[in-house]
Amino acid sequence: MIVAIGNADIRRRLLESYEAAGISIVSLIHPKANLPDKMPEIGIGTVVMMGATIQAGTVIGKGVIVNTAASVDHDCRIGDYVHIAVGAHLAGNVEVENGTWIGAGAVVRNNIKICKDVMVGAGAVVVGDITESGTYVGVPARKLVKCQ
């Protein structure tokens, strides 16, 4: 069984229910994904799409989606149920915690830490650590504030 639903909460609930039921969960790596000779550590239920690149020293959690043409450079740590959208790029030594979404075409500078449950908008550029859950947009990425 594989679950590739974009919503992290739904993906997590389904994977956990399948695991509890004893259903075998697999990871899928497209044959045209780019991976180093020494396979990175990739958790169960993770999907790596065509043209995605994952470099050496990276650890990817469970139920992650690394979408088409996304790149995760060296020594990154990607938590569980993260979605790295189409064409997003994470430079080296980036840490992304559980349940975070990195939007299409977003860029994350090297040596950055992003906490759990963050939405990085499409095309945003993250140049500093994100320590508070929420939605971040723009260049440079800033937290979106909801009007009351």
NORLIN-V615182 format. One record per backbone hydrogen bond with DSSP energy under -0.5 kcal/mol. NH is the residue of the N-H (numbers start at 0). CO is the residue of the C=O. E is the energy in kcal/mol with one decimal. If there is no record, write none. Layout:
nh: (NH,NH)
co: (CO,CO)
e: (E,E)
This chain:
nh: (10,11,12,13,14,15,16,17,18,19,20,21,22,25,27,29,32,33,34,35,38,40,41,42,42,45,46,47,48,48,50,51,52,53,54,57,58,59,60,60,62,63,64,65,66,66,68,69,70,71,72,74,75,76,77,78,78,80,81,82,83,84,84,86,87,88,89,90,90,92,93,94,95,96,98,99,100,101,102,102,104,105,106,107,108,108,110,111,113,114,116,118,119,119,120,120,122,123,124,125,126,129,130,133,135,136,139,140,141,143,145)
co: (6,7,8,9,10,11,12,13,14,15,16,18,17,0,45,47,29,51,32,53,36,57,39,59,60,42,63,27,46,65,31,48,69,33,71,54,75,40,77,78,43,60,81,46,64,83,49,66,87,52,89,55,72,93,58,76,95,61,78,99,64,82,101,67,84,105,70,88,107,73,90,111,76,113,79,96,117,82,100,119,85,102,123,88,106,125,91,108,94,129,97,133,100,117,118,135,103,120,137,106,124,112,128,116,118,141,124,124,136,134,143)
e: (-2.6,-2.7,-2.5,-2.6,-2.5,-2.8,-2.2,-2.6,-2.7,-2.5,-1.5,-1.7,-2.6,-2.3,-2.4,-2.8,-2.2,-3.7,-0.7,-0.8,-0.9,-1.1,-0.5,-1.9,-0.9,-1.1,-2.8,-2.8,-0.5,-2.9,-1.2,-1.8,-2.6,-2.6,-2.7,-1.1,-2.4,-3.1,-2.0,-0.6,-2.3,-0.6,-2.3,-2.8,-0.7,-3.0,-1.3,-2.1,-2.5,-2.8,-2.4,-1.9,-0.9,-2.6,-3.1,-0.5,-3.3,-3.0,-0.8,-2.3,-3.3,-0.8,-2.9,-1.9,-2.1,-2.7,-2.8,-0.5,-2.7,-2.9,-0.6,-2.6,-2.8,-2.6,-2.4,-1.0,-2.9,-3.1,-0.6,-2.5,-1.7,-2.1,-2.5,-2.7,-0.5,-2.6,-2.1,-0.5,-3.0,-2.3,-2.2,-2.7,-3.0,-0.5,-0.6,-3.5,-1.7,-2.0,-2.0,-3.0,-0.7,-2.5,-0.6,-0.9,-3.1,-2.5,-0.6,-3.1,-2.7,-3.6,-0.5)
